[in-house]
Amino acid sequence: MLPIVITFMPSVLGRVVFEAEVLTADRLTLDTVTFKLDTGSDFTTLSCKALASLGYTDEILSTCSIYGTATTGGGNVLLQYIDNVSIKFGDREIQGCRVFFALGTKLSSLFGSDILKHFTYTVDNELCEFRMSATKRVVTTQAGDPQIQIYSLDQ
């Protein structure tokens, strides 16, 4: 399968910032989310603002599953999560993602190592391209199913 090629926005701070379309299984609302690539983050997160644009109210979010606490730049936060999220890059889609959030915080939308571990990736700052190729090792759930699946939408 061909790599996923993401063009990112040049940044004076050297951050890789890119847009992707996000769809959650329970709200069925597709919206564009701006992510920061954060290879040091254990979790892929969505900001509360991004979740609101996907149709989530604080009331709905408060009923989502709790993961536990995590340490961020702002201190310890309570992480909750949403399963079965699809992240779409042009004609390619990654399905079966889990995204985390922390109600009442300014936590950004981060693309973290929980999804990145499924890929080998490179960042070309001159071309402003972030490339991800699926690894040969398939990460599976406890039931043995592929944890994340990658689809080409143009076939």
One Martini backbone bead per residue (centre of mass of N, CA, C, O) as a GRO file, in nm:
protein
  155
    1MET     BB    1   0.098   0.035   0.021
    2LEU     BB    2   0.078   0.348   0.006
    3PRO     BB    3   0.158   0.626   0.134
    4ILE     BB    4   0.092   0.875   0.353
    5VAL     BB    5   0.047   1.214   0.242
    6ILE     BB    6   0.127   1.513   0.426
    7THR     BB    7   0.056   1.841   0.420
    8PHE     BB    8   0.214   2.104   0.581
    9MET     BB    9   0.250   2.374   0.783
   10PRO     BB   10   0.444   2.616   0.819
   11SER     BB   11   0.679   2.680   1.100
   12VAL     BB   12   0.853   2.872   1.328
   13LEU     BB   13   0.860   2.627   1.557
   14GLY     BB   14   0.870   2.337   1.394
   15ARG     BB   15   0.588   2.245   1.363
   16VAL     BB   16   0.358   1.991   1.286
   17VAL     BB   17   0.079   2.105   1.091
   18PHE     BB   18  -0.245   1.949   1.031
   19GLU     BB   19  -0.508   1.822   0.832
   20ALA     BB   20  -0.816   1.640   0.919
   21GLU     BB   21  -1.063   1.411   0.896
   22VAL     BB   22  -1.332   1.352   1.129
   23LEU     BB   23  -1.491   1.042   1.252
   24THR     BB   24  -1.754   0.934   1.453
   25ALA     BB   25  -1.960   0.669   1.523
   26ASP     BB   26  -2.180   0.820   1.724
   27ARG     BB   27  -2.219   1.106   1.545
   28LEU     BB   28  -2.166   1.132   1.229
   29THR     BB   29  -1.943   1.371   1.209
   30LEU     BB   30  -1.776   1.567   0.977
   31ASP     BB   31  -1.443   1.711   1.035
   32THR     BB   32  -1.201   1.951   1.054
   33VAL     BB   33  -0.872   1.896   1.193
   34THR     BB   34  -0.612   2.034   1.384
   35PHE     BB   35  -0.290   1.902   1.402
   36LYS     BB   36  -0.026   1.797   1.614
   37LEU     BB   37   0.274   1.669   1.600
   38ASP     BB   38   0.348   1.415   1.873
   39THR     BB   39   0.589   1.186   1.945
   40GLY     BB   40   0.575   1.229   2.278
   41SER     BB   41   0.289   1.136   2.270
   42ASP     BB   42   0.080   0.877   2.379
   43PHE     BB   43  -0.163   1.054   2.262
   44THR     BB   44  -0.454   1.104   2.088
   45THR     BB   45  -0.608   1.424   2.053
   46LEU     BB   46  -0.892   1.628   2.139
   47SER     BB   47  -1.034   1.905   2.148
   48CYS     BB   48  -1.310   2.058   2.265
   49LYS     BB   49  -1.362   2.216   2.005
   50ALA     BB   50  -1.357   1.973   1.811
   51LEU     BB   51  -1.584   1.815   1.952
   52ALA     BB   52  -1.804   2.026   1.908
   53SER     BB   53  -1.787   2.012   1.589
   54LEU     BB   54  -1.880   1.690   1.620
   55GLY     BB   55  -2.134   1.708   1.849
   56TYR     BB   56  -2.016   1.760   2.137
   57THR     BB   57  -2.105   1.776   2.454
   58ASP     BB   58  -2.041   1.792   2.782
   59GLU     BB   59  -2.258   1.583   2.852
   60ILE     BB   60  -2.156   1.360   2.667
   61LEU     BB   61  -1.855   1.353   2.759
   62SER     BB   62  -1.913   1.276   3.064
   63THR     BB   63  -1.995   0.964   2.959
   64CYS     BB   64  -1.727   0.883   2.893
   65SER     BB   65  -1.465   0.707   2.911
   66ILE     BB   66  -1.215   0.630   3.147
   67TYR     BB   67  -0.863   0.615   3.172
   68GLY     BB   68  -0.719   0.861   3.334
   69THR     BB   69  -0.423   0.996   3.419
   70ALA     BB   70  -0.226   1.278   3.298
   71THR     BB   71   0.066   1.435   3.190
   72THR     BB   72   0.105   1.774   3.124
   73GLY     BB   73   0.193   2.098   3.081
   74GLY     BB   74  -0.068   2.156   3.293
   75GLY     BB   75  -0.061   1.877   3.420
   76ASN     BB   76  -0.302   1.700   3.561
   77VAL     BB   77  -0.535   1.484   3.382
   78LEU     BB   78  -0.846   1.374   3.277
   79LEU     BB   79  -0.895   1.094   3.079
   80GLN     BB   80  -1.080   1.045   2.791
   81TYR     BB   81  -1.275   0.843   2.546
   82ILE     BB   82  -1.292   0.750   2.192
   83ASP     BB   83  -1.409   0.519   1.973
   84ASN     BB   84  -1.413   0.464   1.642
   85VAL     BB   85  -1.213   0.646   1.473
   86SER     BB   86  -1.178   0.854   1.187
   87ILE     BB   87  -0.893   0.932   0.972
   88LYS     BB   88  -0.862   1.170   0.704
   89PHE     BB   89  -0.641   1.167   0.401
   90GLY     BB   90  -0.803   1.221   0.158
   91ASP     BB   91  -0.779   0.889   0.018
   92ARG     BB   92  -0.720   0.824   0.326
   93GLU     BB   93  -0.790   0.581   0.598
   94ILE     BB   94  -0.819   0.564   0.953
   95GLN     BB   95  -0.935   0.298   1.147
   96GLY     BB   96  -0.994   0.248   1.496
   97CYS     BB   97  -0.959   0.484   1.673
   98ARG     BB   98  -0.830   0.647   1.963
   99VAL     BB   99  -0.949   0.926   2.151
  100PHE     BB  100  -0.857   1.195   2.352
  101PHE     BB  101  -0.968   1.382   2.652
  102ALA     BB  102  -1.009   1.705   2.845
  103LEU     BB  103  -1.210   1.845   3.036
  104GLY     BB  104  -1.152   2.186   3.090
  105THR     BB  105  -0.928   2.222   2.871
  106LYS     BB  106  -0.640   2.316   2.643
  107LEU     BB  107  -0.616   2.072   2.484
  108SER     BB  108  -0.491   1.959   2.208
  109SER     BB  109  -0.459   1.844   1.887
  110LEU     BB  110  -0.301   1.526   1.878
  111PHE     BB  111  -0.050   1.329   1.711
  112GLY     BB  112   0.036   1.021   1.835
  113SER     BB  113   0.193   0.714   1.923
  114ASP     BB  114  -0.064   0.529   1.912
  115ILE     BB  115  -0.063   0.563   1.592
  116LEU     BB  116   0.239   0.572   1.494
  117LYS     BB  117   0.310   0.262   1.561
  118HIS     BB  118   0.177   0.173   1.269
  119PHE     BB  119   0.431   0.337   1.158
  120THR     BB  120   0.632   0.471   0.924
  121TYR     BB  121   0.815   0.788   0.943
  122THR     BB  122   0.838   1.113   0.781
  123VAL     BB  123   1.006   1.439   0.773
  124ASP     BB  124   0.980   1.714   0.535
  125ASN     BB  125   1.057   2.045   0.569
  126GLU     BB  126   1.098   2.146   0.278
  127LEU     BB  127   0.817   2.007   0.162
  128CYS     BB  128   0.598   1.969   0.377
  129GLU     BB  129   0.620   1.644   0.461
  130PHE     BB  130   0.419   1.370   0.579
  131ARG     BB  131   0.505   1.022   0.613
  132MET     BB  132   0.308   0.712   0.600
  133SER     BB  133   0.379   0.366   0.673
  134ALA     BB  134   0.291   0.065   0.707
  135THR     BB  135   0.353  -0.182   0.898
  136LYS     BB  136   0.411  -0.525   0.918
  137ARG     BB  137   0.314  -0.489   1.203
  138VAL     BB  138   0.026  -0.589   1.360
  139VAL     BB  139  -0.188  -0.431   1.566
  140THR     BB  140  -0.378  -0.572   1.833
  141THR     BB  141  -0.622  -0.680   2.003
  142GLN     BB  142  -0.728  -0.897   2.241
  143ALA     BB  143  -0.905  -1.047   2.005
  144GLY     BB  144  -0.704  -1.008   1.730
  145ASP     BB  145  -0.770  -0.752   1.603
  146PRO     BB  146  -0.721  -0.494   1.425
  147GLN     BB  147  -0.676  -0.183   1.551
  148ILE     BB  148  -0.582  -0.064   1.271
  149GLN     BB  149  -0.710   0.063   0.962
  150ILE     BB  150  -0.626   0.091   0.612
  151TYR     BB  151  -0.762   0.301   0.353
  152SER     BB  152  -0.857   0.325   0.017
  153LEU     BB  153  -1.098   0.546  -0.138
  154ASP     BB  154  -1.021   0.499  -0.468
  155GLN     BB  155  -1.119   0.172  -0.499
   0.00000   0.00000   0.00000
